[in-house]
Amino acid sequence: MRSLLSHWSSERGTLRQGVSALTICVTVTLFAGIILGEMDEVLEETPGLLVLVPSAIGMRGAIFGALAARLGTGMLTGQFTTNLRRGRFTAANVEAALLLSLITAVATAGIAWGASALFGLPTIDVLQLVIVSTVGALGASVVVLAVTLALARTAEARSWDMDAIGTPVVTATADISTLPALLLGVLLLGNTVVHIVLGGVLIAAAIGAAVLGLRNPSALTRRIMRESLPVLAYAAVMGVLAGTVLETRLDTLVADPALLVAVPPFIASSGALGGILSARLSSHLHVGLIEPERAPGPQAALEGSLTFVLGVIGFTVVGLSTWVGARLFGIAAPPAWQLVVGLTIGGLVATALLFFVAYYAATASYRYGLDPDNSSIPIVTSSMDFLGILCLVIGISLVGLG
């Protein structure tokens, strides 16, 4: 206990920055939740869209959360600069992130269509999903990239801990920007000729982006692409599975739309906490403070305890803000205690799971010679998309909701 309290005391700055970043994350994603809560008619009229939503949101967090972590590591190792000239450290990272956004958007649409068919869920056709997914991805990526670069510059100038603030802020930005971008994609549907031509063009562009990335003149860009694509494929599958769970419960969610409001901030908080822990473990592995052991050592456990503290605070705030936001915007909501207790229980279960996912993702990546920034954060955030939804369902079921 003495070691625990001493560690928390020495990491007061990290806790303050983490709480601030989570507060921003919850506040911003609450508006995303309100947007989702008001999208009930669109979700019913566009079958398959809800299957796509968690993956579309989560992929932005996975790609740009990893970018933020790499930039944070670059600050520690002296590689980070604000120079975006091609071939430089920052430019190579940015190029890889944009190429991955296009490739994964098309791939996610295909996986979502296949999953809907496999589980017998109604869905729009695959080319329509490609349009919605890609427009959503590219529109949101521009916004998230701008925020990530501005955050990195500010963190370097003010000596902030990029590992503590990067993923929550990136996740929040991804949530609030992706849903409106997806709605823009939905508006492009309707004309059969347009969606066949546009869908085909986007698929061809994604193939070209894959070739460009894997044969890029920058060795760093090629490495990021090679290490990220398999992990992001896993991330896409996990996100689609989360969306499938939501789609099967669409009637319940539409009947009690406050639960729809809770989805983005809950998933975002799960992913953000996992991202914070992954980024810190990754940095500690890089500088030798943590060894990639089979069982978490004392230092890793101390890092996990920080995440638990942030989880207690974060998920309590998620429950309270969801109830308040739903009431303010006239969205039907259950009693406050049910919503807060249900979301907090589900959140703490998710926090316990994410510690083990984050630790073994980071150490396995490091042990096999991969950059943990490229692999562990996408693995953790995407795993928490699916596990977070399950924990959300568990939490609200325990208090008689859903």
N, C-alpha and C positions, 0 to 999 in steps of 0.2 A: 504493500500500500504506500509505503514511503517513496519507493521508486516511481510508482504511478503518479503520485501527487507532484513529485519533483519534475517528472517529465512534462506533466501538464503545465506546471509553472514555467518551465523553460521554453515551452511552446505557446506561451500566451499570445504572441503575435500571430502565429499560425491559426490558433483558435479564433482570434478576433477576425482575421482576414477570411477564414473559412465560413464563420457565421455570417459575415457581411455578404460574401459571395453567394451563400445559400439563400439568404434573405432576398437578394436580387433575383436569384434563380426562381424561387417560389413565387415572388411577386409578379415577375414577367410571365412565367408559365401559367399562373392563375388566369391571366387574360387569354392565353392560348386555350385553357380549359373552358373558359366562358365562351370563346369562339366555337369550340367543339360542342359545348352544351347547346348552343344555338344552331348547330349544323344538323340537328336530328332529322329534319326533312331531307336535306341533301344526302345524308347517309342512307336513308331509306330509298331514295330515288336513284342512287348511284351504287348498286350492289358491288361489293368488292373493295370499295374505297376505304372502309374501316380496316380491312385486312392490310392495306398498304400504309395506313397512317403511322403506327408505331415504328415500322422499319424506315419510313421516309424521314421521320423526326430523328430516330436513333442514329441513322447513318450519318446525318450532318454532325451529330455529337461525336460519333466515333471517328470520323475523318478529321474534323477540325479540333476535337479534343486531343487527338494524337498530334496534330500540328502544333497546338499550344504546348503540349508536353515536350516535343522536340525542340521548340524554340526556347522553352525554359531550361532544358538540358544544355542547349547552345549557349545560354547566358552563363551557366556554371563552367562550361569548358572554354569560354572565350570565342566561340564561333559565331555567335549571333551578331548581325549588323542590320541596319535599316536599309542597306543597299539592295535593291531589287533587280540589279543587273543579272542577266541570265548566266548561270554557272556559279553564282555565289550561293552561300549556305541558305539564306532566307529565300531567295528566288527559287532554288531547286525544291525546297519544301513546299512553297506555294504552288508551283507548277504541278507537282505530284498530287497535291490535294484537289486541285481543279480537275485533273484528268480522272482521278478516282471518283469524283462526284458524278461525272458523266457516265462512266462505265457502270458504276453500282446502281445508278438510277434505272438504267435499262434492265440490268440483271434482276433488280428487286421486283420490277413490274412482272417479269417472266415468272419469278418464283411465287409471287402473290397470285398470279393467274393459275399456276399449277397447283398451289395449295388449295385454292378455292375449288378447283375441279376435283382434287383428290378427296376433299372432305364433303363434297356435295353441296357447296355453298354457291348461291347465285352470284354472278359477276359479269361486268362488262367485258368486251373482248380484249385480247392481249395488247393489240395496238393502241386501243384507247387507254389502257393502263400505262403503257409506255409513255404516252403523251402526258398524262397527268403526273406520273412519277418524275419524268425528266424536267418538265416545266417547274414543278415544285422544287426539285433538287437544285437546278441552276439558279432559279430566282432566290432561293434561300441561301445558296452558297455564296453569292455575291455579298449579301448582307453579313453573313457569319464570318467570311474572310476579312472584311473590313474591320469588324469588331475585334477579331483575333489579333490582327496586326497592330491596331491601335492599342490594345491591351498590352501586347508584348513591349511596344515602345515605352508605354507609361510605366510598366513594371520595371524595365531596365533603368529608366530615369529616376524612379522613386525607390528603388531597391525593394520592391514587393516580391513576395514569394509566388512565382508564376504557377508552381505546383498546387498551391492552395486556392488560387483564384481562377486559374485558366479554365478548367473543365466546367465549374458551375456557371460561369458567365457565358461560355460558348454554348453550353446546353440550353440555357435560358434563351439565348438569341436564336438558336436553332428552332426551338419550340414555337416562339412567337412569330418567326418568319416563314416557317414551313407550311403551316396550315393555310394562311392566305395565299401562298404560292400554289398549293395544291388546288385550292378553289379556283384560281386563275386557270389552271390546267383543265379543270372540269368544264369551265366556260368555253373552252376550245372544242369540246365534243359536240356531236350533232350531225355534222356533214360527213357522210361515209367516205367520199373521195378525199377530203382533207385529212381525215384521221388515218387513212391508209397511206397516203403519200408522206405526211409528216411523221407518222410512226416509222415508216421504212427509212426515212432520212435520219432519224434519231438513232435507230439501230446501227446504221452504217457509220454514223459519227462515233458511236461508242466503240465499235470495232477499231476504227482509226485511232481513237484515243488510246486504246490498249496497245496497239502496235507502236505508237509514238512514245508511250511511257516506257515500255519494255526495251525499246531500242534508243532511248534518249541519250544524247551525248554526255549528259551529266551522270556520273557514277552514283551520286547520292540519290538523284531522282529514280534511277533504275533500281537501286536497292530498296527504296521506299515502296516502289511499285511491286517488286517481287515479294517482299515480306508482307505487304498490306493486303494484296488481292485475296489470298486464301483466307486470311482472318476476316476480311470484310464480307466474303462469301458466307462465312459462318454467321457474321453479324446480320446479314440479310435474312438468313433462314430463321434466326432467333426472333428478329423483329416481325417477320411474317407469322410465325407461330403465335406471338403475342397478339397480333391483329386477328388471327383466327379465333383465339379465345374470346376476344371482344366481340367479333362478328357473331359467334354462336350465342352471345348474351345480349345481342342488340335490342331485343324487345324489352328486356329488363332495364337496360341503360336508358332507352328512350322513355320508358315509363317513369323512371326516377333520374332525371337528367343531371342532378347534382353529382351523381356518380361519374357521369361523363366529364363534368367540370374537374373532378379529382384526378382523372387519368393523366393529363400532361404534367401537373406539378409532382405527382407521386412518382411517375416514371423518371422525370427529370431529376428529382432528388436522389432516387436510387442510383441513377447513372452518374450524377455529379459526385456523390460520396464515393462511389467506386472509382471514379476518375481521379479524385483527390488522393485516395489511398494508392492507386496504381502509379500515379505520377511520383508520389513521394518514395514508394518502394523502388521505382525505376531509378530515380536520382540516387538513392542510397546504394543501390547495386552498382551504379556507375562509379561512385566515389569510394566504394569498399566498406561502407558502414554496415551493410547487411550481406551475409553470405547466402548463396542459393542452396539452403539446406532442405532436407525432405520434410521436416516439421518446422513451423514458425519458431524462430528464436525469440529471446527476450526483447530485442529491439523491434522486431516485426510486431510482436504482441503489443508493445507500447504504441506503435503507430496505429494498430487496430483499435486501441482504447480511445485514441483521439477521434477516430471515425465514429465510434459508438456515441461519444459525447455529442458530436455534431449531428448524429442520427436522431437522438432523443429530441434535440432542439428542433431539427429540421422537419421531422414528420409531425410533431405537435403543431408546428406552425402551418404545415400543409393542411391538417384537419381544420384548424381554426379559420384559416384564410379561405378555404373552400366553402365552408358554411357561410361565412360573412359575404363572400363574393356572390354566391348563389342567391342569397336573400336580397342583396343590393340590386341585382339585375333581374329580380323577379323569377328566378328559376326554382322550381319545386325542390325542397331540401328536407331531409329527415331531421329529427331533433339533434341539436348541436353535440350532445354527449355521445350519441351513437356514431356520428360521423368522425368526431375527433378520436374517440377510443378505437374505433375500427381501423382508421388509417394509421394511428400510432402503433397499434399491435402489428399490423401488416408491415409497417416500415421497420420496426425493430427486427422482425423475422428476416426481412430483406437485408438489413445491415449485417446480421450475423452471417448470412450466406455470402454476401459480397466480400467479406474479409477473406474467406478461403478461396473464392474465385480469383480475387485480386492477387493474393500471395502466390498461388500456384501458377497463375498466368505469367506473372512477372518473373518468377524464378525459373520456370521452364523455358521461357523465351531467352533469358540470360544464359542458362546452362547450355542451350543448343546454339549459342552464338548469334542469336537474333537481337535486334535492338528492342528492348522492352517498350520503348515509346511507340514503335510501329505496331506492336502486336498486343501487348497486355491491355492497354486502355480500350481499343476496339472490342477485344474479347470480353472485358468486364462490363463495359457499357451495354453491349448487345445482349450479353447473358442476363443482365439486370432488366433489360426490356421485357424478356420473357418471364424470368423469375419474379420480377417486380409485379407484373400483372397477376401472376399466381398468388403472390403474397397479398396483393390488394384484395383479390377475391376471397382469400382466407380471412383476412382481417374484417372485411365488411360482413362476411357470412357469420363470423363468431358473435357479432352483435345484432344479428337478425336483419341485415340489409342484403339487398341483391338476391 
